[in-house]
Amino acid sequence: MGGALVAGLMSAAPSAVALDSPALSMARQLNEAFIEVADKVSPSVVVIEVTEKPSADDSDEQGSFWGRRRRRGKTQHPRKMEGEGSGVVISEDGYILTNNHVVENAEKIEVRFQDGRLFVAGVKGVDPESDVAVIKIKAKGLTVAKLGDSDATRVGEFVVAIGAPFQLNYSVTVGHISAKGRSFPELGGDQDFIQTDASINPGNSGGPLVNLYGEVIALNAMIEGMHTGIGFAVPINLARRVSEHLIKDGSFARTWIGVEIDELGGNPDYMGLDKKFAPDAADGVVITGIRTDGPAAKSDLQPGDVVVSLDSKPIKTARQLKETISLLKPGHVLALGVVRVNQHLTVKVTTAPFPITGTIAQSAQSPKGDAGPPTFGLSVQAVTRDLADDYGVEPNAGVIVKEVEEDSPAEDRGIRTGDLITRVNGQRITSPKQFLEALRKADAKRGITVNLRSDKSSRFLILKDDDQ
């Protein structure tokens, strides 16, 4: 009986895969593809060794989060730090693309190729916001990496990372594109990153993330903690545009029009309201505020307008609009296609250099308050002549916010005492009576649209109570 059982188990076991099976054949082809990518791209990848300027900071042996760093000499102050990163050749005459954080504060930069050649490099230009830098070596006939189209990449596709993690030069790791459009406003930058699970570590910074066609689709830049398998890379389309400016001008100047924006499509804040103020727009970007010191203040653009195109090209996301504008030259006259209630308009705005100093207002966040209707936590008063003088507004220009309840939807949306409310649900408001009448007609769950002025900006926002 025991023998029969063993025989039965053996007969039920899967047979060994034949060495010439279609499955193994496909696996070998994929294996060969990774090898070919590494062979093709590695000659255009460089190891960047950086000696930083002397520093009296002895707080961290590791130094910068990126680039493995070590002490040089004894522990006396000041001391020099050494770091290592990666880069990719983008011209046969010596221009190399890398991360800004790899070469920032560099006193000396050396570039080493896979074949052992060593060059001294100089910084051509850096852009800290995008974390992109271009360095230059004196060389000719270099192998140039092929740059792909990061916009065309798809989540799930295979990628290969090449670089020098932990001084382990020309390491090749394989993974996938885990996500696109990751952003980190807290880092001060304002662009998307590509997320990958290809293993990248300190020293990979500035090295290429490559698809199976051997095209560079991103520059490896950040990791989410050690040994997590979560890395982020600067899309090559952005890095390419920035590098072109760095090579030509040595710097990259962004532009702005001075607006605060939010997305319309799929945004729960606008559910049920989108048909009210933008009935013909399924997607687009809502102008939630206009800076009085920005170019848009001199145009016909209004808070509440929904931007659906820029220079005849469709606009669907806030980041798309922001990045497109920032990469234009100052003085460019934009043609913004906007939807205003039931009108389709073209509004022209002239871009200006992004201000280097000063605080730029941020887009409003989603409301989280729990105050009940009909006030949303607001009480208002008429604009008397004395109040008009105090707040620098015209009489009958709206109603002044007298009080904002704590933890109310109005407080959560950033409305403050002294703000001037000019419109509710698109209707002009000149008295507290009109304001209360508009609130009585409001649906607390669906919310109301509010135009207001405060400090140096006019704003457009949604007030609603999610608990109703």
Buried (B, 14 or more C-beta within 10 A) or exposed (E): EEEEEEEEEEEEEEEEEEEEEEEEEEEEEEEEBBEEBBEBBBBBBBBBBBBBEEBEEEEEEBBBEBBBBEEEEEEEEEBBBBBBBBBBBBBEEBBBBBBBBBBBEBEBBBBBBBEEEEBEBEBBBBBBBBBBBBBBBEBEEBBBBEBBEBEEBEEEEBBBBBBBBEEEBBBBBBBBBBBBBBEEEEEEBBBBBBBBBBBBBBBBBBBBBBBBEBBBBBBBBBBEEEEEBBBBBBBBBBBBBBBEBBBEEEEBEBBBBBBBBBBBEEBEBBBEBBEBBBEEBEBBBBBBBBBEEBBBBBBBBBBBBBBBBBEEEEBBBBBBBBBBBBBBEBEBEBEBBBBBEEEEEEBEBBBBEBBEEEEEBEBBEEBEBBBBBBBBBBBBBBBEEEBBEEBEBEEEBBBBBBEBBEEBBBBBBBBEEBBBBBBBBBEEBBBBEBBBBBBEEBEBEBBBBBBBBBEBBBBBBBBBBBEE
